[in-house]
Amino acid sequence: MKASRIILPLAAAALAAVFTATVAAAPAIDMPKRKSGLWEIKMTMKGQETIARPAAQHCIDEKSDDLMRQSGKGDTQCTQKDMRRDGNRLVIHSVCKFGQSTATSEMVFTGKFDSDYRADIHTKYEPPMMGMKEANMLIEAKWTGACKPGMKPGDVIVPGMPAGMPSINMNEIMKRQQ
């Protein structure tokens, strides 16, 4: 198996973790709640080479969505956390430390959140993180219905993950970070 087939999903998962931590660490400003059920989440990395990952599937309920929002409360890794509404847009600006890198992010969310949403994210890393100086990510999410049989709230299925790791549970990850 090519190393890139393993590295790309892991890099996408790492960037998703940075995104999740940054959103969770933002001050509470009536962040819209997502509808319980199965969400299809497509991430596209934009840049010199646009990389579209197959859509991940994330099973959520109100408790798991609240847990993701609460996980960043009191987080000292972020020195700046600003969130504001701009019409139908939600704009988040943050400066956070991840390991040796400082990530400065600008995120713009649009959508209904009960059926779909979109996030345009631009992040600069100093020094570069995993070899990246900056990342431009587009996240498009849509609610598809009830979670699949066998999935529990917090489960995320990411196509292309290494064998033996078909899904991760974000609830367990968030609880460990508290």
N, C-alpha and C positions, 0 to 999 in steps of 0.2 A: 504494500500500500504506500502510495506517495506521501511524503511528510506533509505536503501542502494540504492534503485531504484531512489530516488531523489538525494541523496548525490553524487553518482558517476557521473551522468551527470553534476551536478553543479561543482564538483571538476574538471572534464575534461574541462568545460567551463572556469573555473578560470585559469587552466594551459594554455589553449589556449590564454587567455587574456595576461598572462605573456609572452608567446611566441610572440604574436603579438606586444606587447609593446617593447620587446627586439629587435625584427627584425626592427621595425619602428625606434627605437632609434639608430640603427647602422649607422655609417657614410655612406654617399652616395658613393657607389663604383660601379655604373652601375649595380644595382640590377636588374636582369631580370624581365621583365613585364610578367604577366600572360595573356593568351588569354581571351578576353571577353566571357562571357557565364556562364554555370553552371559547377562548379567544385565539384567533389565528393572527400571529404577529410576524410580519415580514420586515427584515432589516436589509437595507441596501447601503453598503459603504461606497461613498462617492469620492473620486479623486482621480489620480493618473489612470488607475485601472478600476472601473466600477465593478464592484463585486456584489451580486445579489444572492443572498442566502435563501435556501428553501424556507418556507414559512415554518416558524416554531408554533407549537400548540401549548397554550397555558390555561390550565384549569383553575378558576378562581371562585371564591365565594366572598361574602362580605368580610368575614373574619380574616381571610388570607390577604385581601386587598388592604384592610386596615393595618395588618401586621407589616406590610411593605411600607406603608406610609409612616408608621410609628418607628420603624427600625432606625431611622436617622436622627431621631430626637436626641438632643444632647451630644451629638457627634462632634468631636473637637477636630476632626480631620478637615473640616471646611472652615475657612476663615471668612468667606463671603457667601451669603445665601440670600438672594433677593428674588421675589416672585411678585408679578403684577399682572393685572388683567389689562388688555389692550383691545377693546371691542370684543370680538368673539375669540380672541387669541389669549393664551396663557403663556407668559414669557418668564423664563427662569434663567437667572445668571448665577453662576457659582464659581468659586475658586476652592479647590479641594486638593489635599495631599494624598497620593496613592503610592505607597512605597517611597521611592526616591524622587518621583515625579510630582509636579504640581500641574493639575488639570484645570484649565480655565474654560468653562463651558457656557454657551448661550443656547437655550432650547426654546423652541416655539411650538406650542401645542394648539391644534385646532380639531374640532369635531364635536360629536355629541356625547361621547363616553359611555352612553348606554347601548350604542350599536356600533360605533366606529370612532377612531381618532387617528391623528397623524402627528408626528413629532419630527421637526427638522432640528438637528443637533450639530453644532460646530464646536469642537474641542481642540485646544492647543495644549501640548505637553512640554514642560520644561523641567529637566532634560527629557528627551524623547522617551516614551514608554513603549516597550516591546518593539523598538526601532521606529516608532511613529512620532513625528513632530506634531502632526495634527490629524484629526479625523473628522470627516463629514458623514453623518449618518442620517438616513431617512428611515423612520419607523412608521409602518402603516399597520393598524390593527383593526380587526373587525370581529364582532361577536358572531359565532356560528351556531349556537344552541347549547344543549346540555353537554356536560363533560362526557368523554368516552367511557364505556364500561372499564372498570379497573383503575381509572384515574381518580386521584383524590385532590382536593383543593391544595394549590401550591405546586402541583406537578407541572413540569415543563418538558416537552419532548422537542429536542433539537435535532433535526435530520443531519446526518453526517458525523454524529458523535462516535467516538471509538466504541468497538464492541464491548459489551459488558457495562456500558454506561448509556443505556437508551434514554434515560430521563434523569432530571434533577428535581429536587423538591425545594422551591424557594422558601417555603415556610421554615424548613429545617435550617437553611442557610441564614435566614434573618434571625431566628432564635439564637443561633450560635454567636451572632454579632452583638447581641444585647448584653 
